Amino acid sequence: MKYSKLLLALTLASSAQLAHSSSLKPFSVQDLVKLNKQHSVAVASDGSRLVYGLNVMDANGDRESELYLVDVTKPDAPAIQLTATKGTEHSVAFAPDNQSIYFLANRNGTSQLFRLSLQGGEAQPVSQLPLDIDGFQLDNSGNQVALQIRVFPECKTLTCSKDKFTAQADKPNAGREYTQLMVRHWDTWHDHARNHLFVAPLTAAGLGELVDVTAGLDTEAPPKPFSGMEEVTFTPDDKSLVYTAKAPSKDQAWTTNYDLWQVPVTGGTAKNLTADNKAWDAHATYSPDGRYLAYLAMSKPGFEADRYRIMLLDSVTGEKKEVAPLWDRSPDSLMFSKDGKSLYVTAQDLGQVGIFEVNTQFGDVKPLHSEGSSRLVALTPETIVFSRSSLVEPGDIYSLDLGTNQVSRITAVNKDKLASLKFGEFEQFNFKGWNNETVYGYWLKPANFEAGKQYPIAYLVHGGPQGSFGNSFSHRWNPQVWAGAGYGVVMVDFHGSTGYGQAFTDSISQDWGGKPLEDLQKGLESVAQQQPWLDKNNACALGGSYGGYMMNWIQGNWPNGFKCLVNHAGLFDMRSMYHVTEELWFPEYEFGGPYEQNKALYEKFNPVNHLKNWKTPMLVIHGEKDFRVPYDQGLAAFTYMQRNNIPSKLLIYPSENHWILSPENLEQWYGNVLGWLNTYTAK
């Protein structure tokens, strides 16, 4: 009798779950672009309060960003909106007394620094400079601030730079003149201005006199295009600034020799702290007692995907040592524990981005959290505050109790939006790839999966090539959009991917079309055997950047593998690609030198040499502002297919770069991509 009642209860519960599940809507690109985006998280030093920015889309499709305050000591208390002014507030920092915050906002035509008391009242401008402030960093006492401002190195004043920018804007069609590389980077032509660092005292009236501590330097500090003020820190006594930059030189386009520089806040000659290392140095951070400077350092010059080693510089003795030299992972962010005896770091690890504790004396590494993709935000007296996303979570803020290792959610910024949506179930799998070595990947079921049915496959190939399609949430290539459209999704972290040890990552260099292709072939065969609901004979492959290169390579070297292909920003001709891309260090390392010095290897893995085998229908997509893989690569692939009667389509974006960032364009992108797959796969 009791068993019957229990069975009935379970049946009713299961029926209720099925009813709820059937009422949910499969995730779509329209849902993706409407998600709230959390950013600029700052935590009070005592851990009691947290401020974050939230970018939301209004009913008209416009996006607006405001700041919110969370009382961490009251888990059920709602977030309090702090700002309601048109514009985007970002780059938030608490004052040392935790009674006010600083942030950047464009409220009167330029991005300036503001201070907002958490006791109430309106935000007050701290700066009123003629140029945008792109980033800032408070010193340890809160008495001065470092500012990132783009200026012309030859200018002695901000007004001089302002006048030069105005003169350029007044003549948009004037010719650009160059005598050295880089002439353009990522999506922007070089205008001869540079990121410089300024230091100014903070007073009751605002900013004191600015000092350009990088005055006259023809280099980017912090580096472009993706680094910011995380690459800048004050020394413990607040008398100097440590920052990441390359030395001014003509080899900017083919070297990765970023160094750590220390310069007095009053200006003067900067000291190179890492001159002995000709590879990449970054992310300087001081221990609580100020004695040790921890930073990340690569060891292979010219290689941007080398393993970051954790280095410790003793400011008293000048001794440098590597921490945890036997740990075969590449940390991304790091911060000292309160006692200075450990470092907390994040690192990719088998398809996740986990949090680890590293003992600075003995090098012991202890995993603390390994679910999803995490990034450190702050360290409080008792917790680590971090952000986390996954394949089913857009991203929120959590805390990790250092005593119990318990994880607690702090924010849920998309709770209402996600309540009515259905994601596809996912699982990690592995198989024996090239050389019988273990390779990992993920599969996702269609959101409306029904047991007993077979589903077409969307086979996503990541870029990099040293990258990963792991357990994280993307606002661009999001596998849940394909799952929501009825596809089984497969992603393989082929040889060359990150998070599986440096030897695995290194293995793709000088072998772009070898090991990865074999892994992709074996991965598709294996996952179809493991998951019979996946129909390997009803599949399309898609990839961007290196993934787009792989689409072109598949055309000539696996021509019967797929019903269709989608090539976003893919490399088509390695000879022309070498001579038009901007970061020359990348192809020179991957292919063993400049094209003229190692033609044979470039041509060995050149898709253009296998055109005779091309036959698979392909959608080609490119952005005209893509200077990493310029759009002539996509245009050339499309031209060949059109001229040779291969079903093909070209989608070109005048204002997009290597990525699709506009919500409207992203909807069009997915509309075309899913339309292409729907045309050539059977459902």
GUZA-521910 format. One record per residue (C-alpha): residue in three letters; x, y, z. Coordinates in steps of 0.5 Angstrom, whole numbers, padded with zeros to 4 digits, always signed. Example, Ala and Ser with C-alpha at 12.3 -4.5 7.8 and 13.67 -1.06 7.14 Angstrom:
<recs>
ALA+0025-0009+0016
SER+0027-0002+0014
</recs>
This chain:
<recs>
MET+0000+0000+0000
LYS+0006+0005+0002
TYR+0009+0003-0004
SER+0003+0004-0009
LYS+0002+0011-0006
LEU+0010+0013-0007
LEU+0009+0010-0014
LEU+0003+0015-0015
ALA+0006+0021-0012
LEU+0012+0020-0016
THR+0008+0019-0022
LEU+0004+0025-0021
ALA+0011+0029-0020
SER+0013+0026-0026
SER+0007+0029-0030
ALA+0008+0035-0027
GLN+0015+0036-0029
LEU+0013+0034-0036
ALA+0007+0039-0036
HIS+0012+0044-0034
SER+0017+0042-0039
SER+0012+0042-0045
SER+0010+0049-0043
LEU+0017+0052-0044
LYS+0020+0055-0050
PRO+0026+0053-0053
PHE+0032+0058-0053
SER+0033+0062-0059
VAL+0037+0068-0062
GLN+0032+0073-0060
ASP+0032+0070-0053
LEU+0040+0071-0053
VAL+0040+0078-0055
LYS+0035+0080-0050
LEU+0039+0077-0044
ASN+0041+0082-0039
LYS+0049+0082-0038
GLN+0052+0083-0032
HIS+0059+0087-0032
SER+0064+0091-0028
VAL+0063+0088-0021
ALA+0066+0091-0015
VAL+0066+0088-0008
ALA+0067+0092-0001
SER+0074+0090+0002
ASP+0070+0087+0008
GLY+0065+0083+0003
SER+0059+0086+0006
ARG+0057+0090+0000
LEU+0057+0089-0008
VAL+0056+0093-0014
TYR+0055+0091-0021
GLY+0053+0094-0028
LEU+0047+0091-0031
ASN+0046+0092-0039
VAL+0039+0091-0041
MET+0035+0091-0047
ASP+0028+0096-0046
ALA+0022+0095-0050
ASN+0025+0099-0056
GLY+0031+0094-0057
ASP+0035+0099-0054
ARG+0040+0097-0049
GLU+0042+0101-0043
SER+0046+0100-0037
GLU+0046+0102-0029
LEU+0049+0100-0023
TYR+0046+0096-0017
LEU+0048+0095-0010
VAL+0047+0088-0006
ASP+0048+0087+0001
VAL+0051+0081+0001
THR+0050+0080+0009
LYS+0042+0079+0007
PRO+0042+0074+0002
ASP+0034+0075+0000
ALA+0035+0083+0000
PRO+0033+0085-0007
ALA+0039+0089-0011
ILE+0038+0097-0010
GLN+0039+0101-0017
LEU+0044+0106-0016
THR+0044+0110-0022
ALA+0038+0112-0027
THR+0042+0116-0032
LYS+0042+0115-0040
GLY+0049+0113-0041
THR+0053+0107-0039
GLU+0056+0106-0032
HIS+0062+0102-0032
SER+0069+0100-0029
VAL+0067+0101-0022
ALA+0071+0101-0015
PHE+0070+0102-0008
ALA+0073+0107-0004
PRO+0078+0104+0001
ASP+0073+0106+0007
ASN+0067+0103+0003
GLN+0063+0109+0004
SER+0063+0111-0004
ILE+0064+0108-0011
TYR+0068+0111-0017
PHE+0066+0109-0024
LEU+0066+0112-0031
ALA+0060+0114-0035
ASN+0059+0119-0041
ARG+0054+0124-0039
ASN+0056+0130-0043
GLY+0060+0128-0049
THR+0066+0124-0046
SER+0067+0119-0041
GLN+0069+0121-0034
LEU+0070+0119-0027
PHE+0065+0120-0022
ARG+0064+0119-0015
LEU+0057+0116-0012
SER+0056+0116-0004
LEU+0053+0110-0002
GLN+0049+0114+0004
GLY+0045+0117-0002
GLY+0045+0123-0007
GLU+0047+0124-0014
ALA+0054+0122-0017
GLN+0059+0127-0017
PRO+0064+0128-0023
VAL+0071+0128-0021
SER+0074+0129-0027
GLN+0072+0134-0033
LEU+0078+0133-0038
PRO+0078+0134-0045
LEU+0079+0127-0047
ASP+0075+0120-0045
ILE+0078+0116-0039
ASP+0078+0109-0042
GLY+0080+0106-0035
PHE+0082+0107-0028
GLN+0085+0104-0022
LEU+0085+0107-0015
ASP+0091+0107-0011
ASN+0091+0103-0004
SER+0090+0109+0000
GLY+0085+0112-0004
ASN+0089+0119-0005
GLN+0091+0118-0012
VAL+0088+0115-0018
ALA+0091+0112-0025
LEU+0088+0114-0031
GLN+0088+0110-0038
ILE+0087+0116-0043
ARG+0089+0115-0051
VAL+0093+0121-0053
PHE+0099+0123-0058
PRO+0106+0121-0055
GLU+0109+0128-0058
CYS+0103+0132-0054
LYS+0105+0135-0048
THR+0098+0137-0046
LEU+0091+0133-0047
THR+0089+0140-0051
CYS+0094+0138-0056
SER+0091+0131-0057
LYS+0084+0133-0057
ASP+0086+0138-0062
LYS+0089+0133-0066
PHE+0083+0128-0066
THR+0079+0134-0068
ALA+0083+0135-0074
GLN+0083+0128-0076
ALA+0075+0128-0075
ASP+0075+0134-0080
LYS+0078+0130-0085
PRO+0076+0123-0085
ASN+0078+0122-0092
ALA+0085+0124-0092
GLY+0090+0119-0093
ARG+0094+0115-0087
GLU+0101+0115-0087
TYR+0106+0110-0084
THR+0113+0108-0084
GLN+0112+0102-0079
LEU+0107+0096-0077
MET+0102+0096-0074
VAL+0098+0100-0079
ARG+0092+0097-0076
HIS+0090+0092-0071
TRP+0083+0088-0070
ASP+0078+0093-0073
THR+0082+0100-0073
TRP+0087+0103-0077
HIS+0092+0106-0073
ASP+0091+0114-0072
HIS+0098+0115-0069
ALA+0095+0116-0062
ARG+0097+0111-0056
ASN+0094+0109-0049
HIS+0098+0112-0044
LEU+0098+0112-0036
PHE+0096+0118-0032
VAL+0097+0119-0025
ALA+0093+0125-0021
PRO+0091+0126-0014
LEU+0084+0125-0011
THR+0082+0132-0008
ALA+0075+0134-0005
ALA+0074+0138-0011
GLY+0076+0133-0016
LEU+0083+0131-0020
GLY+0089+0134-0018
GLU+0095+0136-0023
LEU+0095+0130-0028
VAL+0102+0127-0029
ASP+0103+0122-0036
VAL+0108+0117-0033
THR+0109+0114-0040
ALA+0110+0121-0043
GLY+0113+0120-0050
LEU+0113+0113-0051
ASP+0110+0110-0057
THR+0107+0104-0054
GLU+0101+0102-0052
ALA+0100+0102-0044
PRO+0096+0098-0043
PRO+0096+0094-0049
LYS+0091+0094-0054
PRO+0086+0091-0056
PHE+0083+0087-0050
SER+0087+0089-0044
GLY+0085+0094-0039
MET+0087+0097-0032
GLU+0088+0089-0030
GLU+0095+0090-0033
VAL+0096+0096-0028
THR+0097+0096-0020
PHE+0100+0101-0015
THR+0106+0099-0011
PRO+0104+0098-0004
ASP+0107+0105-0002
ASP+0103+0108-0007
LYS+0110+0111-0010
SER+0110+0107-0016
LEU+0106+0104-0022
VAL+0107+0097-0025
TYR+0104+0096-0032
THR+0104+0091-0038
ALA+0107+0094-0044
LYS+0112+0093-0050
ALA+0118+0097-0051
PRO+0117+0102-0056
SER+0120+0099-0063
LYS+0119+0097-0070
ASP+0118+0090-0069
GLN+0111+0091-0065
ALA+0107+0086-0070
TRP+0112+0080-0070
THR+0114+0080-0062
THR+0110+0078-0056
ASN+0115+0081-0051
TYR+0110+0084-0047
ASP+0114+0086-0040
LEU+0112+0089-0033
TRP+0115+0096-0032
GLN+0115+0100-0026
VAL+0115+0108-0026
PRO+0115+0113-0020
VAL+0108+0116-0020
THR+0111+0123-0021
GLY+0114+0121-0028
GLY+0121+0119-0030
THR+0124+0113-0033
ALA+0121+0106-0032
LYS+0125+0100-0030
ASN+0124+0094-0034
LEU+0122+0088-0028
THR+0122+0083-0033
ALA+0128+0084-0038
ASP+0130+0077-0038
ASN+0124+0074-0041
LYS+0123+0075-0048
ALA+0116+0072-0048
TRP+0109+0075-0045
ASP+0109+0078-0038
ALA+0103+0080-0035
HIS+0098+0081-0029
ALA+0102+0084-0024
THR+0099+0083-0017
TYR+0103+0085-0010
SER+0102+0081-0003
PRO+0099+0084+0003
ASP+0105+0085+0006
GLY+0108+0088+0000
ARG+0114+0084-0001
TYR+0112+0080-0007
LEU+0110+0081-0014
ALA+0106+0075-0017
TYR+0105+0075-0024
LEU+0104+0071-0030
ALA+0110+0069-0035
MET+0110+0065-0042
SER+0117+0062-0044
LYS+0116+0062-0051
PRO+0118+0068-0055
GLY+0112+0070-0061
PHE+0107+0064-0058
GLU+0101+0067-0055
ALA+0098+0061-0053
ASP+0104+0059-0049
ARG+0103+0056-0041
TYR+0103+0062-0037
ARG+0107+0060-0031
ILE+0106+0064-0024
MET+0112+0068-0022
LEU+0114+0071-0016
LEU+0119+0077-0015
ASP+0122+0078-0008
SER+0122+0086-0008
VAL+0127+0086-0002
THR+0132+0081-0005
GLY+0130+0081-0013
GLU+0130+0074-0013
LYS+0125+0071-0018
LYS+0122+0064-0018
GLU+0117+0060-0021
VAL+0111+0057-0017
ALA+0108+0050-0018
PRO+0113+0049-0024
LEU+0110+0042-0025
TRP+0103+0044-0025
ASP+0101+0043-0033
ARG+0095+0049-0033
SER+0095+0056-0035
PRO+0093+0061-0030
ASP+0088+0067-0032
SER+0087+0071-0026
LEU+0090+0071-0020
MET+0090+0074-0013
PHE+0094+0073-0006
SER+0091+0070+0000
LYS+0090+0075+0006
ASP+0096+0072+0009
GLY+0100+0072+0003
LYS+0102+0065+0003
SER+0097+0062-0002
LEU+0095+0065-0009
TYR+0088+0064-0012
VAL+0088+0063-0019
THR+0083+0061-0025
ALA+0085+0056-0030
GLN+0082+0052-0036
ASP+0082+0045-0034
LEU+0078+0039-0038
GLY+0073+0043-0041
GLN+0072+0048-0035
VAL+0075+0054-0032
GLY+0076+0052-0025
ILE+0079+0056-0018
PHE+0085+0053-0015
GLU+0089+0055-0009
VAL+0097+0055-0010
ASN+0102+0055-0004
THR+0107+0060-0006
GLN+0112+0056-0002
PHE+0112+0049-0004
GLY+0107+0050-0010
ASP+0102+0045-0008
VAL+0095+0046-0012
LYS+0089+0045-0009
PRO+0082+0045-0013
LEU+0077+0049-0010
HIS+0071+0049-0015
SER+0071+0046-0022
GLU+0064+0047-0025
GLY+0063+0051-0031
SER+0067+0057-0032
SER+0069+0062-0027
ARG+0073+0068-0026
LEU+0076+0071-0020
VAL+0072+0078-0018
ALA+0075+0079-0011
LEU+0077+0076-0004
THR+0074+0078+0002
PRO+0076+0076+0009
GLU+0072+0070+0009
THR+0070+0068+0002
ILE+0072+0069-0006
VAL+0067+0072-0010
PHE+0067+0070-0017
SER+0063+0070-0023
ARG+0061+0064-0026
SER+0057+0061-0033
SER+0056+0055-0036
LEU+0052+0052-0042
VAL+0046+0053-0038
GLU+0047+0059-0035
PRO+0049+0066-0038
GLY+0053+0068-0032
ASP+0052+0071-0025
ILE+0056+0072-0018
TYR+0058+0067-0013
SER+0062+0067-0007
LEU+0066+0061-0004
ASP+0067+0060+0003
LEU+0074+0059+0004
GLY+0073+0055+0011
THR+0067+0050+0008
ASN+0068+0051+0000
GLN+0061+0052+0000
VAL+0059+0056-0006
SER+0053+0061-0005
ARG+0049+0065-0011
ILE+0049+0072-0010
THR+0046+0075-0016
ALA+0041+0072-0021
VAL+0040+0077-0026
ASN+0036+0073-0031
LYS+0032+0069-0027
ASP+0025+0072-0030
LYS+0028+0071-0037
LEU+0030+0064-0036
ALA+0024+0062-0032
SER+0020+0061-0039
LEU+0026+0058-0043
LYS+0028+0051-0044
PHE+0035+0049-0045
GLY+0038+0042-0048
GLU+0041+0037-0044
PHE+0049+0037-0044
GLU+0054+0032-0043
GLN+0062+0032-0043
PHE+0064+0026-0047
ASN+0071+0023-0049
PHE+0074+0018-0054
LYS+0081+0016-0057
GLY+0083+0021-0062
TRP+0090+0022-0066
ASN+0095+0018-0064
ASN+0090+0014-0059
GLU+0090+0020-0054
THR+0084+0022-0050
VAL+0080+0028-0053
TYR+0074+0031-0050
GLY+0068+0034-0052
TYR+0061+0036-0051
TRP+0054+0034-0054
LEU+0048+0038-0053
LYS+0041+0035-0054
PRO+0035+0038-0058
ALA+0031+0043-0053
ASN+0025+0039-0055
PHE+0029+0032-0055
GLU+0024+0026-0056
ALA+0027+0019-0054
GLY+0027+0014-0060
LYS+0028+0020-0065
GLN+0035+0021-0069
TYR+0037+0028-0070
PRO+0041+0032-0075
ILE+0048+0035-0072
ALA+0051+0042-0072
TYR+0058+0040-0071
LEU+0061+0046-0068
VAL+0069+0047-0069
HIS+0072+0053-0065
GLY+0077+0058-0067
GLY+0084+0060-0064
PRO+0086+0055-0066
GLN+0088+0055-0058
GLY+0082+0055-0055
SER+0076+0051-0053
PHE+0068+0050-0053
GLY+0067+0048-0046
ASN+0062+0049-0041
SER+0061+0056-0041
PHE+0056+0061-0044
SER+0057+0065-0050
HIS+0053+0071-0053
ARG+0056+0070-0060
TRP+0057+0062-0062
ASN+0052+0059-0057
PRO+0050+0052-0058
GLN+0044+0052-0054
VAL+0041+0056-0060
TRP+0042+0050-0065
ALA+0039+0046-0059
GLY+0033+0050-0059
ALA+0032+0050-0067
GLY+0032+0042-0066
TYR+0039+0040-0067
GLY+0044+0035-0063
VAL+0050+0039-0062
VAL+0057+0036-0062
MET+0063+0040-0060
VAL+0070+0037-0060
ASP+0076+0040-0056
PHE+0081+0037-0062
HIS+0089+0037-0061
GLY+0091+0044-0060
SER+0085+0046-0055
THR+0087+0049-0048
GLY+0086+0046-0042
TYR+0089+0039-0043
GLY+0096+0041-0041
GLN+0101+0045-0045
ALA+0103+0039-0050
PHE+0096+0038-0052
THR+0096+0045-0054
ASP+0103+0046-0057
SER+0101+0040-0062
ILE+0097+0044-0067
SER+0103+0048-0068
GLN+0106+0047-0075
ASP+0100+0042-0076
TRP+0094+0046-0077
GLY+0091+0041-0082
GLY+0093+0034-0079
LYS+0092+0032-0072
PRO+0085+0037-0071
LEU+0082+0034-0077
GLU+0083+0027-0075
ASP+0080+0028-0068
LEU+0074+0031-0071
GLN+0073+0025-0076
LYS+0074+0020-0070
GLY+0070+0025-0065
LEU+0064+0025-0070
GLU+0064+0017-0071
SER+0065+0016-0063
VAL+0060+0021-0061
ALA+0055+0018-0066
GLN+0056+0011-0063
GLN+0056+0013-0056
GLN+0049+0017-0057
PRO+0045+0013-0062
TRP+0040+0019-0063
LEU+0045+0023-0066
ASP+0045+0022-0074
LYS+0052+0023-0077
ASN+0050+0022-0084
ASN+0045+0028-0083
ALA+0050+0033-0081
CYS+0053+0040-0082
ALA+0060+0043-0079
LEU+0061+0050-0077
GLY+0067+0054-0075
GLY+0069+0061-0074
SER+0077+0064-0075
TYR+0081+0057-0075
GLY+0074+0054-0075
GLY+0073+0057-0081
TYR+0079+0055-0084
MET+0077+0048-0082
MET+0071+0049-0086
ASN+0075+0051-0092
TRP+0080+0045-0090
ILE+0074+0040-0090
GLN+0072+0042-0096
GLY+0078+0039-0099
ASN+0080+0034-0095
TRP+0074+0031-0092
PRO+0069+0033-0098
ASN+0064+0027-0096
GLY+0063+0029-0089
PHE+0058+0034-0088
LYS+0051+0036-0092
CYS+0053+0043-0091
LEU+0058+0048-0088
VAL+0058+0055-0085
ASN+0065+0059-0086
HIS+0065+0065-0081
ALA+0072+0069-0082
GLY+0076+0063-0084
LEU+0083+0063-0087
PHE+0082+0061-0095
ASP+0089+0062-0098
MET+0095+0062-0093
ARG+0100+0066-0097
SER+0096+0072-0098
MET+0093+0071-0091
TYR+0100+0072-0088
HIS+0101+0079-0092
VAL+0095+0082-0089
THR+0094+0080-0082
GLU+0096+0085-0077
GLU+0099+0080-0071
LEU+0105+0077-0075
TRP+0107+0073-0069
PHE+0101+0069-0070
PRO+0103+0066-0077
GLU+0110+0066-0076
TYR+0110+0062-0070
GLU+0104+0057-0072
PHE+0108+0056-0079
GLY+0115+0056-0077
GLY+0117+0063-0079
PRO+0115+0068-0084
TYR+0112+0066-0091
GLU+0118+0067-0095
GLN+0122+0063-0090
ASN+0118+0057-0089
LYS+0113+0057-0096
ALA+0113+0049-0096
LEU+0109+0049-0089
TYR+0104+0054-0091
GLU+0103+0051-0097
LYS+0102+0044-0094
PHE+0096+0046-0090
ASN+0093+0052-0095
PRO+0086+0050-0097
VAL+0087+0054-0103
ASN+0091+0048-0106
HIS+0085+0043-0105
LEU+0080+0047-0109
LYS+0079+0041-0114
ASN+0076+0037-0108
TRP+0071+0042-0106
LYS+0063+0041-0107
THR+0060+0041-0100
PRO+0055+0047-0100
MET+0058+0053-0096
LEU+0055+0059-0093
VAL+0061+0064-0092
ILE+0060+0070-0087
HIS+0065+0076-0086
GLY+0066+0083-0083
GLU+0069+0088-0087
LYS+0072+0091-0081
ASP+0076+0084-0079
PHE+0083+0086-0080
ARG+0085+0079-0076
VAL+0082+0075-0082
PRO+0081+0080-0087
TYR+0074+0079-0091
ASP+0078+0078-0098
GLN+0079+0071-0095
GLY+0072+0070-0095
LEU+0070+0073-0101
ALA+0076+0069-0105
ALA+0072+0062-0102
PHE+0065+0065-0105
THR+0068+0067-0111
TYR+0071+0060-0113
MET+0065+0056-0111
GLN+0060+0061-0115
ARG+0065+0060-0121
ASN+0065+0053-0120
ASN+0057+0052-0119
ILE+0058+0050-0112
PRO+0052+0052-0108
SER+0054+0058-0104
LYS+0052+0064-0100
LEU+0056+0070-0098
LEU+0053+0074-0092
ILE+0058+0080-0091
TYR+0057+0086-0085
PRO+0060+0093-0087
SER+0061+0095-0079
GLU+0063+0088-0076
ASN+0070+0086-0074
HIS+0072+0078-0073
TRP+0066+0078-0069
ILE+0058+0079-0069
LEU+0057+0084-0064
SER+0050+0088-0066
PRO+0044+0084-0063
GLU+0041+0086-0070
ASN+0046+0083-0074
LEU+0047+0077-0069
GLU+0039+0075-0071
GLN+0041+0076-0078
TRP+0047+0071-0077
TYR+0043+0066-0074
GLY+0037+0067-0079
ASN+0042+0065-0084
VAL+0046+0060-0081
LEU+0040+0056-0079
GLY+0036+0057-0085
TRP+0043+0054-0089
LEU+0043+0048-0084
ASN+0035+0047-0085
THR+0036+0047-0093
TYR+0041+0041-0093
THR+0039+0037-0087
ALA+0033+0033-0086
LYS+0029+0033-0080
</recs>
